[in-house]
């Protein structure tokens, strides 16, 4: 008999009911489930109170998973990835299992391999950068903790940025435009090299060469030329006073800032650390100029502590807080 009970706070991932629940989430999120599978899922859920409890626990951790619209691009991408890649399906299963072990382990697993990136065509984990050449000869660089899908056909070349940050160097093809899509809109290359970063509720575009046209989802449009940077949401496009070349310094493994707030440096470091890196609002407002290594966060934090009036407190290697000296207790 299963050891899983309705009162269990964190079901064991070896429990067959938990394994079955994970199978259902993979099936229903793959986008390949039809009415028969959805009805079978409902029946399975009603068979045993433990089945329902396992599903409710999954929904609490991951959100409801059986109501995605059939037209969802993420859903169709998940279908392709899960059906064609046994290794990726196994990784998704293992990631879900870790998320069910407990809140501490689950949060750490999510920070190392975010769930929404597991089925992506291209992805990187914490502290990892990746460079590759695409089928058309274009090149793409992914920053740490980034994910993107590739959708090339006879008429258009599209990259769907799910999370994180990319730099693309576009190969010439007069017959097929090159477009990067984010949650807030699309960016069409009118030249070659540019950077795109997906933030929470906004997208950042930095043009490194030639020009790129932004088309926000609600109709706003603007063309940026080399050296210009902008942030946009679904309705507005706002210029940013940041050197585009500095924004792409991560390609070479560095953070490069010129009179920027410390919070931006810390934000750039977070994808390179598995733990939590906190900065207080007061410390985050301090201005910083310099170039710092991304792959050696201890060295970067030490350099910042030498030049700024801050205190760095480490509870463990996975929990660091940065505070102003005057406010540190």
Secondary structure, DSSP 8 states (H G I E B T S, - for coil): --S--TT-SS--TTSHHHHHHHHHHHHHHTT---HHHHHHHHHHHHH-HHHHHHHHHHHHHH---S---TT-HHHHHHHHHHHH-HHHHHHHHHHHHHHHH-HHHHHHHHHHS-GGGTT-SEE--TT--EEEE-TTS-EEEE-TT-EEEEEE-SSEEEEEEEEEEEEEE----TTSEEEEE-SSEEEEESSSEEEEEEETTEEEEEE-SSEEEEEETTS-EEEEETT-EEEE-SS-EEEE-S-HHHHTGGGGTEEEEEEEEHHHHHHHHHTT-SSEEEE-HHHHTSEEEEEEESS-HHHHHHHHHHHSSEEEEEEETTEEEEEETTT--
